[in-house]
């Protein structure tokens, strides 16, 4: 470790010594549009406020170019008569890459002729104007800036109020005590399945993200009572946006770090057309080192790679055709056959586990403007997700036998269209329809007494049409209201839901606001559950279709009522405080009569979701709590963020006894901040630190006597989630250098996870079925990671 730290600071030292004082310059360009109608604004003024003379006006297409902008951080101000002015502060300018901005101005309700009103929009105000509560925007720079984020939007969001992490080894997002299963992922308006390597079906997290933050732009994150356009989720929503490639100049980058070895490119297809491409490919860094024989034997190596692209083609007028795709494959070979018998997990036998996953999403979208007030966005997409697991057991490596095998495939074909109309400065409507067609295939079997028992063997199609409408009305400068309806219908088993949504904001003054929000939300169950088989009690064994049958086919949607009240105040320039209180009532949750303490509500944060048979929608739950956000936005070279969440998360199984959910950690405190300073005219150093203190995850304990007596793992359901692991404590640190050269830019970052080497417990782990000895599993300890990135043209 000492050599790694020394080498890093040696790089920083020599880079600073070699820094010349001449200033490198770059171009800032972009487009200015009306936020509601998305129409370009011609004649808007764009100013680099700290550099005299750098001021331009947008052309007839709303576009602007500002040349010879000094590298480093710059403040941009955009103004237009009849609109609130917009401030884009601390825009990071590199010599190796152009800065391309998309600026949306908000029209004044009461227009003041020939007067430009300055109106600073809070940095975390969501991009979606329909969101009144429990939502915030985030910049992609924050996924790099926040210590411990590792360039992952999900890990970055764990710093926000109301969000709890299960630990550093996975990026599952637990919102207000809800299962991570309740999170919706959306990319460029298209819903996507679990965007993580080694991600299981039905879950939304994993150890390594497939999403690439080099391709993303400012996006929204929701923690409750979200607008009507978001459906089929009961916890929260991640609404990610992918930026377009540079349509005027070709640019490239190379990067290596936690997420792998990466190369990327972007640029125009032709100098004569504005069509652009954006492409990146990543490969597991550890797997690459292993193939180069740089890692020792018997080391567990995660193998994965992913690819992302986007193509933008402008058409006549402001119309646009775009396509994007993301895909990833991953594999992990946990082979005890390579180890000495003393290192086997079970004393009486060894076990080889091979797990593989594949995910792919491809989407095509068409944006068409009917007129200067109405636009239609139509999308078609294909989602593919496959999980494969194989377990071989052996008393010695020469008599290996297959014990368990599973191959799950889910294909989803979606079509959606929505019409957005800005009726006037006070009213905007959004109406949309979505059709989801699922094509699923599940096969798994297990060996019992030398006979393979078929657990699942199903192939089916499921159609779920959805429709929504929402309306924004601005009464005046102080009062804003949103309302909407969402509905979905699963034709497979006639499940139906219609859901009202409502939001209200009262701007008490220019820097204070009070908000209210309500929403009824529903979600389809993990689709594997619908096809889980039940053994016929009148037969001695499984094996034919007459001896087992599905009992979950008629499961209805899981549902939840969300109630939220919030207070937001900008107490000084770039300094804000926010409070939110919430209550959620969950109902129609699947539970099991013969296992009365079980509830689906506790699943979703592991590498596998265990399907149970004979489930009924008779469970419930409730989450309630208070959240505090105290934030200093990045300005004058520093920032900080303090978030505190106090909450309770309870559930009732079939027996109606109220218990803690698996995610009832009771409290989360995040403290993070950072400082950045210039070194010469073209370099900067930065330091970021994060501290997290949280209640431990609740555990489902082993029933040790029953485990020993039966020779298989048994759980103590009578004490389910009564106790929790010790409190989670972790400090993360990142140190970095940005360096600009004439034709390229370079960045080095040293990231240290778990700086104080805390031994945080993950869970009960495994139990020896003969001795009853429990082997607990722990989070990763002190872990240094070096990230290097170069951008060039």
NORTA-V950847 format. One record per residue. N is the residue number from 1. RES is the residue in three letters. PHI is phi as a letter, one per 40 degrees, with the letter a starting at -180 (none if undefined). Layout:
N&RES&PHI  N&RES&PHI
This chain:
1&UNK&none  2&UNK&d  3&UNK&c  4&UNK&c  5&UNK&c  6&UNK&c  7&UNK&c  8&UNK&c  9&UNK&c  10&UNK&c  11&UNK&c  12&UNK&c  13&UNK&c  14&UNK&c  15&UNK&c  16&UNK&c  17&UNK&c  18&UNK&c  19&UNK&c  20&UNK&c  21&UNK&c  22&UNK&c  23&UNK&c  24&UNK&c  25&UNK&b  26&UNK&a  27&UNK&b  28&UNK&b  29&UNK&a  30&UNK&i  31&UNK&a  32&UNK&b  33&UNK&b  34&UNK&c  35&UNK&c  36&UNK&c  37&UNK&c  38&UNK&g  39&UNK&c  40&UNK&c  41&UNK&b  42&UNK&c  43&UNK&g  44&UNK&c  45&UNK&c  46&UNK&b  47&UNK&b  48&UNK&c  49&UNK&c  50&UNK&c  51&UNK&b  52&UNK&d  53&UNK&g  54&UNK&c  55&UNK&a  56&UNK&b  57&UNK&b  58&UNK&c  59&UNK&c  60&UNK&c  61&UNK&c  62&UNK&g  63&UNK&c  64&UNK&a  65&UNK&b  66&UNK&b  67&UNK&c  68&UNK&f  69&UNK&c  70&UNK&c  71&UNK&c  72&UNK&h  73&UNK&c  74&UNK&b  75&UNK&b  76&UNK&b  77&UNK&b  78&UNK&b  79&UNK&b  80&UNK&a  81&UNK&d  82&UNK&g  83&UNK&b  84&UNK&c  85&UNK&c  86&UNK&b  87&UNK&b  88&UNK&b  89&UNK&c  90&UNK&f  91&UNK&c  92&UNK&c  93&UNK&b  94&UNK&b  95&UNK&c  96&UNK&c  97&UNK&a  98&UNK&c  99&UNK&c  100&UNK&b  101&UNK&b  102&UNK&b  103&UNK&b  104&UNK&b  105&UNK&c  106&UNK&b  107&UNK&c  108&UNK&c  109&UNK&c  110&UNK&b  111&UNK&c  112&UNK&b  113&UNK&c  114&UNK&f  115&UNK&b  116&UNK&c  117&UNK&c  118&UNK&c  119&UNK&a  120&UNK&c  121&UNK&c  122&UNK&d  123&UNK&d  124&UNK&c  125&UNK&c  126&UNK&c  127&UNK&c  128&UNK&c  129&UNK&c  130&UNK&c  131&UNK&c  132&UNK&b  133&UNK&b  134&UNK&f  135&UNK&a  136&UNK&a  137&UNK&c  138&UNK&a  139&UNK&c  140&UNK&c  141&UNK&d  142&UNK&c  143&UNK&c  144&UNK&c  145&UNK&c  146&UNK&c  147&UNK&c  148&UNK&g  149&UNK&c  150&UNK&f  151&UNK&g  152&UNK&b  153&UNK&d  154&UNK&c  155&UNK&c  156&UNK&c  157&UNK&c  158&UNK&c  159&UNK&c  160&UNK&c  161&UNK&c  162&UNK&g  163&UNK&b  164&UNK&b  165&UNK&c  166&UNK&c  167&UNK&h  168&UNK&c  169&UNK&c  170&UNK&a  171&UNK&b  172&UNK&d  173&UNK&b  174&UNK&c  175&UNK&b  176&UNK&f  177&UNK&g  178&UNK&c  179&UNK&c  180&UNK&d  181&UNK&d  182&UNK&c  183&UNK&c  184&UNK&b  185&UNK&b  186&UNK&b  187&UNK&b  188&UNK&f  189&UNK&g  190&UNK&b  191&UNK&c  192&UNK&b  193&UNK&c  194&UNK&d  195&UNK&c  196&UNK&b  197&UNK&c  198&UNK&g  199&UNK&c  200&UNK&c  201&UNK&c  202&UNK&g  203&UNK&c  204&UNK&b  205&UNK&b  206&UNK&i  207&UNK&c  208&UNK&b  209&UNK&c  210&UNK&c  211&UNK&c  212&UNK&b  213&UNK&c  214&UNK&c  215&UNK&b  216&UNK&c  217&UNK&b  218&UNK&d  219&UNK&a  220&UNK&b  221&UNK&b  222&UNK&b  223&UNK&b  224&UNK&i  225&UNK&f  226&UNK&c  227&UNK&c  228&UNK&c  229&UNK&c  230&UNK&b  231&UNK&b  232&UNK&f  233&UNK&a  234&UNK&b  235&UNK&b  236&UNK&a  237&UNK&a  238&UNK&b  239&UNK&b  240&UNK&c  241&UNK&b  242&UNK&b  243&UNK&c  244&UNK&c  245&UNK&c  246&UNK&c  247&UNK&c  248&UNK&b  249&UNK&a  250&UNK&c  251&UNK&b  252&UNK&a  253&UNK&a  254&UNK&b  255&UNK&a  256&UNK&a  257&UNK&i  258&UNK&d  259&UNK&c  260&UNK&h  261&UNK&c  262&UNK&b  263&UNK&b  264&UNK&a  265&UNK&a  266&UNK&a  267&UNK&i  268&UNK&c  269&UNK&c  270&UNK&a  271&UNK&c  272&UNK&c  273&UNK&a  274&UNK&c  275&UNK&c  276&UNK&b  277&UNK&b  278&UNK&a  279&UNK&a  280&UNK&a  281&UNK&b  282&UNK&b  283&UNK&b  284&UNK&d  285&UNK&c  286&UNK&c  287&UNK&c  288&UNK&c  289&UNK&c  290&UNK&c  291&UNK&c  292&UNK&c  293&UNK&f  294&UNK&b  295&UNK&b  296&UNK&c  297&UNK&c  298&UNK&g  299&UNK&b  300&UNK&c  301&UNK&b  302&UNK&c  303&UNK&b  304&UNK&a  305&UNK&a  306&UNK&a  307&UNK&a  308&UNK&b  309&UNK&a  310&UNK&a  311&UNK&b  312&UNK&b  313&UNK&b  314&UNK&c  315&UNK&b  316&UNK&c  317&UNK&g  318&UNK&b  319&UNK&c  320&UNK&a  321&UNK&b  322&UNK&b  323&UNK&a  324&UNK&a  325&UNK&a  326&UNK&b  327&UNK&a  328&UNK&a  329&UNK&b  330&UNK&a  331&UNK&a  332&UNK&b  333&UNK&b  334&UNK&b  335&UNK&b  336&UNK&c  337&UNK&c  338&UNK&c  339&UNK&b  340&UNK&c  341&UNK&d  342&UNK&c  343&UNK&b  344&UNK&c  345&UNK&c  346&UNK&b  347&UNK&c  348&UNK&c  349&UNK&a  350&UNK&c  351&UNK&a  352&UNK&b  353&UNK&b  354&UNK&b  355&UNK&b  356&UNK&b  357&UNK&a  358&UNK&b  359&UNK&a  360&UNK&a  361&UNK&b  362&UNK&b  363&UNK&a  364&UNK&b  365&UNK&b  366&UNK&b  367&UNK&b  368&UNK&b  369&UNK&c  370&UNK&c  371&UNK&a  372&UNK&c  373&UNK&b  374&UNK&b  375&UNK&b  376&UNK&b  377&UNK&b  378&UNK&b  379&UNK&b  380&UNK&b  381&UNK&a  382&UNK&b  383&UNK&b  384&UNK&b  385&UNK&a  386&UNK&b  387&UNK&b  388&UNK&b  389&UNK&b  390&UNK&b  391&UNK&b  392&UNK&b  393&UNK&b  394&UNK&a  395&UNK&c  396&UNK&a  397&UNK&c  398&UNK&c  399&UNK&b  400&UNK&c  401&UNK&b  402&UNK&c  403&UNK&b  404&UNK&a  405&UNK&a  406&UNK&a  407&UNK&a  408&UNK&b  409&UNK&b  410&UNK&b  411&UNK&b  412&UNK&b  413&UNK&b  414&UNK&b  415&UNK&b  416&UNK&a  417&UNK&a  418&UNK&a  419&UNK&b  420&UNK&b  421&UNK&b  422&UNK&c  423&UNK&c  424&UNK&a  425&UNK&c  426&UNK&b  427&UNK&b  428&UNK&b  429&UNK&b  430&UNK&a  431&UNK&b  432&UNK&a  433&UNK&b  434&UNK&b  435&UNK&b  436&UNK&b  437&UNK&b  438&UNK&b  439&UNK&b  440&UNK&b  441&UNK&a  442&UNK&b  443&UNK&a  444&UNK&a  445&UNK&a  446&UNK&b  447&UNK&c  448&UNK&b  449&UNK&f  450&UNK&g  451&UNK&b  452&UNK&c  453&UNK&b  454&UNK&c  455&UNK&c  456&UNK&a  457&UNK&a  458&UNK&b  459&UNK&b  460&UNK&a  461&UNK&b  462&UNK&b  463&UNK&b  464&UNK&b  465&UNK&c  466&UNK&a  467&UNK&a  468&UNK&a  469&UNK&a  470&UNK&a  471&UNK&a  472&UNK&b  473&UNK&b  474&UNK&b  475&UNK&c  476&UNK&a  477&UNK&c  478&UNK&b  479&UNK&b  480&UNK&b  481&UNK&b  482&UNK&b  483&UNK&a  484&UNK&a  485&UNK&b  486&UNK&b  487&UNK&a  488&UNK&a  489&UNK&b  490&UNK&c  491&UNK&c  492&UNK&d  493&UNK&b  494&UNK&g  495&UNK&c  496&UNK&a  497&UNK&a  498&UNK&b  499&UNK&b  500&UNK&c  501&UNK&b  502&UNK&a  503&UNK&a  504&UNK&a  505&UNK&b  506&UNK&b  507&UNK&c  508&UNK&d  509&UNK&a  510&UNK&c  511&UNK&b  512&UNK&b  513&UNK&a  514&UNK&b  515&UNK&b  516&UNK&b  517&UNK&a  518&UNK&a  519&UNK&a  520&UNK&b  521&UNK&b  522&UNK&b  523&UNK&a  524&UNK&c  525&UNK&c  526&UNK&d  527&UNK&c  528&UNK&c  529&UNK&d  530&UNK&c  531&UNK&b  532&UNK&c  533&UNK&c  534&UNK&b  535&UNK&c  536&UNK&c  537&UNK&c  538&UNK&c  539&UNK&b  540&UNK&c  541&UNK&a  542&UNK&c  543&UNK&i  544&UNK&b  545&UNK&c  546&UNK&c  547&UNK&b  548&UNK&a  549&UNK&a  550&UNK&c  551&UNK&b  552&UNK&b  553&UNK&d  554&UNK&c  555&UNK&c  556&UNK&c  557&UNK&c  558&UNK&c  559&UNK&b  560&UNK&a  561&UNK&c  562&UNK&b  563&UNK&b  564&UNK&b  565&UNK&b  566&UNK&a  567&UNK&b  568&UNK&b  569&UNK&a  570&UNK&c  571&UNK&c  572&UNK&a  573&UNK&d  574&UNK&g  575&UNK&b  576&UNK&b  577&UNK&b  578&UNK&a  579&UNK&b  580&UNK&a  581&UNK&b  582&UNK&a  583&UNK&a  584&UNK&b  585&UNK&b  586&UNK&b  587&UNK&a  588&UNK&g  589&UNK&c  590&UNK&c  591&UNK&b  592&UNK&b  593&UNK&c  594&UNK&c  595&UNK&b  596&UNK&c  597&UNK&c  598&UNK&c  599&UNK&a  600&UNK&d  601&UNK&d  602&UNK&c  603&UNK&b  604&UNK&h  605&UNK&b  606&UNK&b  607&UNK&c  608&UNK&a  609&UNK&b  610&UNK&c  611&UNK&c  612&UNK&b  613&UNK&c  614&UNK&f  615&UNK&c  616&UNK&b  617&UNK&c  618&UNK&b  619&UNK&c  620&UNK&a  621&UNK&a  622&UNK&a  623&UNK&b  624&UNK&a  625&UNK&i  626&UNK&b  627&UNK&b  628&UNK&b  629&UNK&b  630&UNK&b  631&UNK&b  632&UNK&b  633&UNK&c  634&UNK&c  635&UNK&a  636&UNK&f  637&UNK&g  638&UNK&a  639&UNK&a  640&UNK&a  641&UNK&a  642&UNK&b  643&UNK&b  644&UNK&b  645&UNK&b  646&UNK&b  647&UNK&a  648&UNK&b  649&UNK&b  650&UNK&b  651&UNK&a  652&UNK&b  653&UNK&c  654&UNK&c  655&UNK&c  656&UNK&g  657&UNK&c  658&UNK&c  659&UNK&b  660&UNK&c  661&UNK&c  662&UNK&c  663&UNK&b  664&UNK&c  665&UNK&c  666&UNK&g  667&UNK&a  668&UNK&a  669&UNK&b  670&UNK&b  671&UNK&b  672&UNK&a  673&UNK&a  674&UNK&a  675&UNK&b  676&UNK&b  677&UNK&a  678&UNK&c  679&UNK&b  680&UNK&g  681&UNK&c  682&UNK&b  683&UNK&b  684&UNK&a  685&UNK&b  686&UNK&a  687&UNK&b  688&UNK&b  689&UNK&b  690&UNK&a  691&UNK&b  692&UNK&b  693&UNK&b  694&UNK&a  695&UNK&c  696&UNK&c  697&UNK&c  698&UNK&c  699&UNK&b  700&UNK&c  701&UNK&c  702&UNK&c  703&UNK&c  704&UNK&c  705&UNK&d  706&UNK&c  707&UNK&c  708&UNK&c  709&UNK&c  710&UNK&c  711&UNK&g  712&UNK&b  713&UNK&c  714&UNK&b  715&UNK&b  716&UNK&c  717&UNK&c  718&UNK&c  719&UNK&b  720&UNK&d  721&UNK&f  722&UNK&c  723&UNK&b  724&UNK&b  725&UNK&c  726&UNK&c  727&UNK&d  728&UNK&c  729&UNK&b  730&UNK&a  731&UNK&b  732&UNK&b  733&UNK&b  734&UNK&b  735&UNK&b  736&UNK&a  737&UNK&b  738&UNK&b  739&UNK&b  740&UNK&b  741&UNK&b  742&UNK&d  743&UNK&b  744&UNK&a  745&UNK&b  746&UNK&b  747&UNK&b  748&UNK&b  749&UNK&b  750&UNK&b  751&UNK&b  752&UNK&b  753&UNK&c  754&UNK&f  755&UNK&d  756&UNK&c  757&UNK&f  758&UNK&c  759&UNK&c  760&UNK&c  761&UNK&c  762&UNK&c  763&UNK&a  764&UNK&c  765&UNK&g  766&UNK&b  767&UNK&b  768&UNK&c  769&UNK&c  770&UNK&c  771&UNK&c  772&UNK&g  773&UNK&c  774&UNK&c  775&UNK&b  776&UNK&c  777&UNK&b  778&UNK&b  779&UNK&c  780&UNK&c  781&UNK&c  782&UNK&d  783&UNK&b  784&UNK&c  785&UNK&b  786&UNK&b  787&UNK&b  788&UNK&b  789&UNK&a  790&UNK&b  791&UNK&b  792&UNK&a  793&UNK&b
